[in-house]
Every structure is written in structure tokens, then in C-alpha cells.
């Protein structure tokens, strides 16, 4: 039996596009235009992976993920969004999402993410086990990495550490390179799994957190 992917997006054109793309890679697809419909499908059919939009009328994708994570059936979730923010990515990854992909979607990257998400079940995602890479960070980079994983914006980090936003961006680029992460959501997932997000942030409480 082909692997079944549930596509959840309130935009019918997005659902049709993703159905077409995934069909060419041999996946069977199901689609839902709302969170409520998606939850019914998961209970009845148990898909191998869920592609979930962040912003939808009614129940949003992040709330839907939280419900899925506590259910008897808990397929891996890959978020797809045109409105990515660091706080939403942090919330998604803390909730156990496998990936967080921005629109417009790169077909090959999406399929690779789906393959990795399914392969990683059950158990931890393929992004775990990067302690050696994290050890490459300087103390300043580790502090900034922790703040990124806690949901701080670039401006918030700059304010708390009393450095320029440009310097923060430079450090963040170095962190991505050292950890071999290609996106900030992927970086956040790695840091959360390594418990870096629990490390103490600078004393200015929530300065610049979104």
C-alpha cells in the first residue's frame, strides 16, 4: 500500500497543487479544508504524515497539532505556511512537529522532509543526536542559539545582549553553518531536542520576545 499523506489547508488550490505534486512521487493523498475535518480523517484513516497549514479559519494549525499529539493516532506533522515567524516555529517544534516549510514550497525539499518524517516514526526525529555539532558553538553563539529557540527576535536578542542587530544576524548565520541546519525552524528543532532552549537567557525579562 502506498503511503498516505493528509493535506490540511483552507485554500483548495493549495490542496490540489500538493495532491498533484505528491501523486507524481507515488503517494496517496487525502485532503481537508479545516482542522475539524482533518481530525476526523486522522481518527478514521490514520495517515502516514500530515501536511498542516498554520493559519486557517477557526482552529489554527498549531492548536490542531497539539490535539493530534495527544491522540491515539499521532502521525508526524510537517507545517506549511506563508506566514512563518520564529515564535510560531518555536511553538510548532516544541509541540513535536517534524518540520516547518515556508511557501512557495520546493517540491524536492518537501518530499525529502516527508520521507524523513515517516522514516523517523516511531521515536525521535532525524534531527536528534547533534551534540557534537552544538559543541562547536562559542559561548556567545550558544547564548544566542538558546534565545532563538526561546522565541526571541533579532531585535530582542540585540537589545538583551547590547549588541547590534547586524551582529546578531552574523552570529545566527554562523550557528546555522556550524550546526549544518538549512533553515531556522530546523535549527530550532535541533536546539529544542538538545534542551538548549532551557538555558538561561539574559536578565532583561522577555525583552524583544514576540
Backbone as numpy.savetxt, mean C-alpha at the origin, in Angstrom:
# Nx Ny Nz CAx CAy CAz Cx Cy Cz
-7.92 -24.41 -12.29 -8.77 -23.21 -12.29 -7.88 -21.96 -12.29
-8.24 -20.99 -13.13 -7.49 -19.74 -13.16 -7.69 -18.97 -11.85
-6.70 -18.17 -11.50 -6.81 -17.36 -10.29 -7.83 -16.24 -10.53
-8.60 -15.97 -9.48 -9.70 -15.01 -9.60 -9.35 -13.70 -8.89
-9.49 -12.62 -9.63 -9.16 -11.29 -9.10 -10.45 -10.47 -9.00
-10.72 -9.94 -7.84 -11.88 -9.07 -7.64 -11.44 -7.61 -7.80
-12.10 -6.91 -8.72 -11.81 -5.50 -8.99 -12.91 -4.65 -8.36
-12.54 -3.76 -7.45 -13.52 -2.94 -6.74 -13.25 -1.48 -7.03
-14.13 -0.87 -7.82 -13.97 0.54 -8.19 -15.33 1.06 -8.59
-15.68 2.26 -8.16 -17.00 2.81 -8.52 -17.05 3.30 -9.96
-15.91 3.40 -10.63 -15.85 3.83 -12.02 -15.91 2.60 -12.94
-17.02 2.46 -13.67 -17.21 1.29 -14.52 -16.14 1.19 -15.60
-15.67 2.33 -16.11 -14.66 2.29 -17.16 -13.33 1.74 -16.63
-13.02 2.04 -15.39 -11.80 1.50 -14.77 -11.94 -0.01 -14.61
-13.11 -0.45 -14.16 -13.34 -1.89 -14.00 -13.19 -2.62 -15.33
-13.79 -2.06 -16.37 -13.70 -2.71 -17.69 -12.26 -2.76 -18.18
-11.53 -1.68 -17.99 -10.13 -1.64 -18.43 -9.30 -2.69 -17.71
-9.46 -2.79 -16.39 -8.70 -3.77 -15.62 -9.12 -5.20 -15.96
-10.39 -5.41 -16.22 -10.86 -6.74 -16.63 -10.18 -7.16 -17.93
-10.08 -6.21 -18.86 -9.45 -6.49 -20.16 -7.97 -6.80 -19.99
-7.29 -5.98 -19.19 -5.85 -6.18 -18.97 -5.59 -7.54 -18.34
-6.29 -7.83 -17.25 -6.03 -9.06 -16.51 -6.45 -10.29 -17.30
-7.48 -10.12 -18.14 -7.90 -11.24 -18.98 -6.80 -11.67 -19.94
-6.02 -10.72 -20.43 -4.94 -11.07 -21.35 -3.81 -11.82 -20.66
-3.75 -11.71 -19.32 -2.74 -12.45 -18.55 -3.28 -13.76 -17.99
-4.49 -14.10 -18.38 -5.06 -15.39 -17.99 -5.80 -15.41 -16.67
-6.07 -14.25 -16.10 -6.82 -14.21 -14.84 -8.33 -14.21 -15.12
-9.08 -14.82 -14.22 -10.53 -14.66 -14.21 -10.83 -13.44 -13.35
-11.77 -12.61 -13.76 -12.05 -11.39 -13.00 -13.50 -11.33 -12.56
-13.68 -10.72 -11.41 -14.98 -10.37 -10.87 -14.93 -8.87 -10.62
-16.05 -8.20 -10.63 -16.00 -6.76 -10.38 -17.15 -6.32 -9.50
-16.89 -5.24 -8.76 -17.89 -4.65 -7.88 -17.77 -3.14 -7.94
-18.91 -2.48 -7.93 -18.90 -1.03 -8.00 -19.00 -0.35 -6.65
-19.08 -1.15 -5.57 -19.16 -0.57 -4.23 -18.53 -1.53 -3.23
-18.24 -1.00 -2.06 -17.65 -1.82 -1.00 -18.61 -2.91 -0.56
-19.88 -2.55 -0.43 -20.87 -3.51 0.05 -20.98 -4.69 -0.91
-20.99 -4.42 -2.20 -21.04 -5.49 -3.20 -19.78 -6.34 -3.14
-18.64 -5.70 -2.94 -17.37 -6.42 -2.87 -17.36 -7.39 -1.69
-17.84 -6.94 -0.53 -17.85 -7.80 0.65 -18.73 -9.02 0.45
-19.84 -8.85 -0.24 -20.72 -10.00 -0.54 -20.00 -11.01 -1.44
-19.30 -10.49 -2.45 -18.59 -11.37 -3.39 -17.49 -12.15 -2.67
-16.75 -11.46 -1.81 -15.67 -12.13 -1.08 -16.22 -13.26 -0.23
-17.34 -13.03 0.43 -17.94 -14.06 1.28 -18.40 -15.26 0.45
-18.90 -14.99 -0.76 -19.48 -16.06 -1.56 -18.46 -16.80 -2.42
-17.45 -16.08 -2.92 -16.57 -16.66 -3.94 -15.12 -16.77 -3.50
-14.68 -16.01 -2.52 -13.30 -16.06 -2.03 -12.27 -15.88 -3.14
-12.13 -14.66 -3.67 -11.14 -14.41 -4.73 -9.72 -14.59 -4.22
-8.79 -14.75 -5.16 -7.38 -14.93 -4.80 -6.70 -13.61 -4.45
-7.24 -12.50 -4.96 -6.66 -11.18 -4.70 -7.73 -10.13 -4.96
-7.66 -9.02 -4.24 -8.62 -7.92 -4.41 -7.88 -6.66 -4.82
-8.32 -6.05 -5.93 -7.84 -4.72 -6.33 -8.88 -3.73 -5.84
-8.48 -2.82 -4.95 -9.44 -2.01 -4.23 -9.14 -0.52 -4.38
-10.13 0.22 -4.87 -9.97 1.67 -4.99 -10.04 2.30 -3.60
-9.28 3.36 -3.39 -9.27 4.02 -2.08 -10.53 4.86 -1.89
-10.85 5.69 -2.86 -11.97 6.61 -2.73 -13.18 6.09 -3.48
-14.25 5.81 -2.74 -15.51 5.37 -3.33 -16.65 6.00 -2.54
-17.79 6.22 -3.19 -18.96 6.73 -2.45 -19.35 5.73 -1.37
-19.87 6.23 -0.26 -20.24 5.34 0.82 -18.99 4.87 1.56
-18.89 3.56 1.75 -17.73 3.01 2.46 -16.50 3.11 1.58
-15.41 3.69 2.10 -14.22 3.83 1.29 -13.37 2.56 1.32
-12.31 2.55 0.51 -11.50 1.36 0.38 -10.76 0.99 1.66
-10.29 2.00 2.41 -9.53 1.72 3.62 -10.40 1.04 4.68
-11.65 1.49 4.80 -12.58 0.86 5.73 -12.93 -0.55 5.27
-13.09 -0.71 3.96 -13.38 -2.03 3.40 -12.25 -3.00 3.71
-11.01 -2.54 3.56 -9.86 -3.38 3.87 -9.89 -3.84 5.33
-10.23 -2.92 6.23 -10.26 -3.27 7.65 -11.27 -4.37 7.92
-12.41 -4.33 7.22 -13.42 -5.37 7.39 -12.93 -6.69 6.80
-12.31 -6.62 5.63 -11.79 -7.83 5.00 -10.74 -8.51 5.87
-9.91 -7.72 6.53 -8.81 -8.28 7.31 -9.28 -9.05 8.53
-10.53 -8.82 8.96 -11.06 -9.51 10.14 -12.04 -10.62 9.78
-12.26 -10.83 8.49 -13.23 -11.83 8.06 -12.65 -13.23 7.99
-13.54 -14.21 7.83 -13.11 -15.60 7.70 -12.29 -15.79 6.43
-12.65 -15.02 5.38 -11.90 -15.02 4.13 -11.17 -13.69 4.03
-9.85 -13.72 3.94 -9.07 -12.48 3.92 -8.04 -12.52 2.80
-8.50 -12.26 1.56 -7.56 -12.29 0.43 -6.61 -11.10 0.48
-5.44 -11.21 -0.16 -4.51 -10.07 -0.20 -5.15 -8.90 -0.94
-4.85 -7.70 -0.48 -5.44 -6.48 -1.04 -4.34 -5.63 -1.67
-4.60 -5.19 -2.90 -3.74 -4.22 -3.58 -4.59 -2.98 -3.83
-4.18 -1.86 -3.27 -4.93 -0.63 -3.49 -4.55 0.00 -4.82
-5.55 0.52 -5.51 -5.33 1.30 -6.72 -5.99 2.66 -6.51
-5.26 3.73 -6.77 -5.80 5.04 -6.46 -5.21 6.13 -7.33
-6.00 7.14 -7.56 -5.53 8.34 -8.23 -5.28 9.46 -7.24
-5.42 9.14 -5.95 -5.33 10.16 -4.91 -4.43 9.67 -3.77
-3.22 9.28 -4.09 -2.32 8.72 -3.07 -1.79 9.82 -2.16
-1.78 9.55 -0.86 -1.14 10.41 0.12 -0.34 9.51 1.06
0.66 10.08 1.71 1.45 9.28 2.65 0.57 8.74 3.79
-0.31 9.56 4.41 -1.15 9.01 5.48 -2.03 7.85 5.03
-2.61 7.94 3.83 -3.46 6.85 3.36 -2.64 5.60 3.09
-1.43 5.78 2.56 -0.56 4.63 2.32 -0.15 3.99 3.64
0.16 4.82 4.65 0.53 4.30 5.97 -0.63 3.49 6.54
-1.83 4.04 6.49 -3.00 3.33 7.03 -3.22 2.01 6.30
-3.08 2.04 4.97 -3.28 0.82 4.18 -2.26 -0.25 4.55
-1.00 0.13 4.65 0.04 -0.84 4.93 -0.04 -1.36 6.36
-0.39 -0.49 7.30 -0.59 -0.96 8.67 -1.75 -1.94 8.75
-2.73 -1.75 7.85 -3.88 -2.65 7.82 -3.60 -3.96 7.12
-2.39 -4.09 6.56 -2.02 -5.36 5.94 -2.10 -5.40 4.43
-2.31 -4.24 3.77 -2.36 -4.23 2.31 -1.03 -4.70 1.73
-1.08 -5.39 0.62 0.15 -5.88 0.01 0.86 -4.79 -0.78
0.08 -3.94 -1.46 0.70 -2.91 -2.29 -0.27 -1.75 -2.43
0.22 -0.65 -2.96 -0.53 0.60 -3.09 -0.08 1.22 -4.40
-0.89 1.08 -5.45 -0.49 1.45 -6.81 -1.28 2.67 -7.29
-0.55 3.65 -7.81 -1.20 4.87 -8.28 -1.64 4.74 -9.74
-2.79 5.37 -10.04 -3.26 5.49 -11.41 -2.51 6.64 -12.07
-2.28 6.63 -13.40 -2.60 5.53 -14.32 -1.73 4.30 -14.05
-2.31 3.13 -14.19 -1.67 1.90 -13.76 -0.78 1.32 -14.86
0.43 0.95 -14.47 1.33 0.24 -15.36 0.95 -1.24 -15.34
0.56 -1.77 -16.50 0.04 -3.14 -16.58 1.01 -4.16 -16.01
2.26 -4.07 -16.41 3.24 -5.09 -16.00 3.51 -5.02 -14.50
3.60 -3.82 -13.95 3.83 -3.68 -12.52 2.64 -4.21 -11.72
1.43 -3.97 -12.23 0.24 -4.46 -11.55 0.23 -5.98 -11.51
0.50 -6.60 -12.65 0.49 -8.07 -12.71 1.58 -8.66 -11.82
2.75 -8.04 -11.81 3.82 -8.53 -10.94 3.41 -8.44 -9.47
2.72 -7.36 -9.12 2.26 -7.18 -7.75 1.22 -8.24 -7.39
0.30 -8.51 -8.31 -0.72 -9.54 -8.08 -0.06 -10.90 -7.88
0.89 -11.22 -8.75 1.58 -12.52 -8.65 2.29 -12.65 -7.30
2.95 -11.58 -6.88 3.68 -11.62 -5.61 2.72 -11.71 -4.43
1.59 -11.00 -4.51 0.61 -11.02 -3.43 0.03 -12.41 -3.24
-0.31 -13.06 -4.34 -0.88 -14.41 -4.26 0.17 -15.40 -3.77
1.37 -15.26 -4.25 2.45 -16.17 -3.86 2.77 -16.04 -2.37
2.60 -14.84 -1.83 2.94 -14.60 -0.43 1.90 -15.13 0.54
0.77 -15.60 0.05 -0.27 -16.13 0.94 -0.10 -17.62 1.15
-0.28 -18.12 2.40 -0.47 -17.34 3.60 0.87 -16.88 4.14
0.82 -15.98 5.09 2.06 -15.53 5.72 2.37 -14.10 5.38
3.57 -13.69 5.65 3.95 -12.31 5.44 4.23 -12.03 3.99
4.20 -10.76 3.65 4.41 -10.38 2.26 5.86 -10.57 1.84
6.08 -10.48 0.53 7.43 -10.65 -0.01 8.36 -9.51 0.37
7.82 -8.47 1.02 8.65 -7.33 1.38 9.29 -7.48 2.77
9.01 -8.63 3.44 9.57 -8.81 4.78 11.02 -9.27 4.67
11.72 -9.23 5.81 13.08 -9.75 5.84 14.13 -8.82 5.27
13.97 -7.51 5.45 14.92 -6.56 4.88 15.76 -5.88 5.96
16.00 -6.58 7.06 16.75 -5.98 8.16 18.14 -5.54 7.72
18.79 -6.34 6.88 20.14 -6.00 6.43 20.13 -4.70 5.64
19.13 -4.52 4.80 19.03 -3.28 4.02 18.78 -2.09 4.94
17.92 -2.27 5.93 17.61 -1.18 6.85 18.85 -0.79 7.64
19.73 -1.75 7.91 20.95 -1.46 8.66 21.88 -0.53 7.90
21.65 -0.36 6.59 22.49 0.54 5.79 22.19 2.01 6.07
21.04 2.29 6.69 20.64 3.68 6.90 21.50 4.35 7.96
21.79 5.63 7.74 22.44 6.42 8.78 21.41 6.71 9.87
21.86 7.13 11.07 20.89 7.48 12.13 19.88 8.53 11.68
20.32 9.53 10.94 19.39 10.57 10.47 18.40 9.97 9.47
18.88 9.13 8.56 17.98 8.50 7.59 16.98 7.59 8.29
17.42 6.88 9.31 16.52 5.99 10.05 15.43 6.81 10.73
15.79 7.94 11.31 14.80 8.80 11.94 13.78 9.30 10.92
14.26 9.74 9.77 13.35 10.23 8.74 12.49 9.08 8.21
13.06 7.90 8.05 12.29 6.75 7.61 11.16 6.44 8.58
11.46 6.51 9.87 10.43 6.26 10.88 9.31 7.28 10.78
9.67 8.53 10.54 8.65 9.58 10.44 7.79 9.42 9.20
8.41 9.01 8.08 7.63 8.73 6.87 6.60 7.64 7.16
7.04 6.58 7.84 6.15 5.46 8.14 5.08 5.82 9.16
5.30 6.90 9.90 4.31 7.37 10.86 3.31 8.35 10.23
3.53 8.72 8.97 2.59 9.58 8.28 2.98 11.04 8.21
4.21 11.37 8.57 4.66 12.76 8.48 4.86 13.17 7.03
4.48 14.39 6.71 4.74 14.95 5.39 6.18 15.43 5.32
6.64 15.76 4.11 7.98 16.32 3.95 8.11 17.60 4.77
7.10 18.46 4.69 7.14 19.72 5.44 7.16 19.46 6.94
6.42 18.45 7.38 6.38 18.13 8.81 7.71 17.62 9.31
8.36 16.79 8.52 9.68 16.29 8.90 10.68 17.44 8.97
10.63 18.30 7.96 11.55 19.45 7.92 11.36 20.33 9.15
10.10 20.58 9.53 9.82 21.42 10.70 10.32 20.76 11.98
10.03 19.47 12.15 10.40 18.77 13.38 11.91 18.63 13.54
12.61 18.41 12.43 14.06 18.20 12.50 14.85 19.48 12.25
14.11 20.56 11.94 14.74 21.86 11.70 15.74 21.80 10.54
15.29 21.19 9.46 16.07 21.12 8.23 15.16 21.55 7.08
15.74 21.74 5.89 14.93 22.18 4.77 14.16 21.01 4.14
13.06 21.33 3.47 12.30 20.31 2.77 13.15 19.64 1.69
14.02 20.42 1.09 14.90 19.86 0.06 15.84 18.81 0.65
16.33 19.07 1.86 17.19 18.10 2.53 16.41 16.83 2.86
15.16 16.99 3.28 14.31 15.82 3.56 14.15 14.99 2.30
13.86 15.64 1.19 13.69 14.92 -0.08 14.97 14.17 -0.47
16.11 14.80 -0.22 17.39 14.15 -0.51 17.56 12.88 0.34
17.25 13.01 1.62 17.36 11.84 2.51 16.38 10.75 2.10
15.17 11.14 1.73 14.16 10.14 1.37 14.57 9.38 0.11
15.18 10.09 -0.84 15.67 9.42 -2.05 16.78 8.43 -1.70
17.64 8.81 -0.76 18.71 7.91 -0.33 18.14 6.68 0.37
17.10 6.88 1.18 16.45 5.77 1.89 15.84 4.78 0.90
15.15 5.30 -0.09 14.55 4.44 -1.12 15.62 3.61 -1.84
16.74 4.27 -2.16 17.82 3.58 -2.87 18.44 2.48 -2.01
18.73 2.80 -0.75 19.38 1.83 0.13 18.49 0.63 0.43
17.17 0.88 0.52 16.25 -0.21 0.82 15.74 -0.89 -0.45
16.19 -0.36 -1.60 15.82 -0.92 -2.90 14.30 -0.96 -3.08
13.65 0.10 -2.59 12.22 0.25 -2.77 11.98 1.16 -3.97
10.95 0.85 -4.74 10.68 1.64 -5.94 9.60 2.69 -5.72
8.81 2.55 -4.66 7.75 3.52 -4.37 7.71 3.79 -2.88
7.14 4.93 -2.50 7.00 5.26 -1.08 6.08 4.26 -0.37
4.92 3.85 -0.95 4.11 2.83 -0.28 4.87 1.53 -0.02
5.69 1.10 -0.97 6.49 -0.09 -0.77 7.47 0.12 0.38
8.08 1.29 0.42 9.00 1.64 1.52 8.26 1.59 2.86
7.08 2.16 2.90 6.30 2.18 4.14 6.01 0.76 4.62
5.65 -0.11 3.69 5.36 -1.50 4.07 6.59 -2.17 4.69
7.74 -1.96 4.08 8.98 -2.54 4.60 9.28 -2.03 6.01
9.11 -0.74 6.22 9.42 -0.13 7.51 8.45 -0.59 8.59
7.18 -0.72 8.22 6.18 -1.18 9.19 6.46 -2.62 9.60
6.82 -3.46 8.63 7.10 -4.86 8.94 8.35 -5.00 9.81
9.25 -4.04 9.71 10.47 -4.05 10.53 10.28 -3.28 11.84
9.05 -2.79 12.09 8.71 -2.03 13.30 9.45 -0.70 13.41
9.97 -0.20 12.30 10.65 1.11 12.33 9.65 2.22 12.67
8.39 2.04 12.27 7.38 3.08 12.51 7.09 3.29 13.99
7.53 2.36 14.83 7.29 2.49 16.27 8.39 3.29 16.98
9.43 3.60 16.25 10.54 4.34 16.87 10.13 5.77 17.17
10.69 6.31 18.21 10.29 7.63 18.70 10.60 8.72 17.69
9.60 9.56 17.44 9.76 10.72 16.56 10.20 11.92 17.39
10.65 13.00 16.73 11.07 14.20 17.46 9.96 14.72 18.36
10.32 15.49 19.35 9.40 15.89 20.39 8.25 16.78 19.98
8.34 17.46 18.85 7.26 18.35 18.44 6.09 17.49 18.05
5.12 17.37 18.93 4.03 16.43 18.79 3.26 16.67 17.51
3.22 15.61 16.67 2.43 15.63 15.44 2.73 16.81 14.53
3.89 17.42 14.68 4.22 18.56 13.83 4.25 18.12 12.38
3.33 18.64 11.60 3.32 18.35 10.17 2.72 17.02 9.81
2.16 16.27 10.77 1.47 15.02 10.40 0.20 15.39 9.67
-0.13 14.64 8.61 -1.34 14.92 7.85 -2.51 14.16 8.44
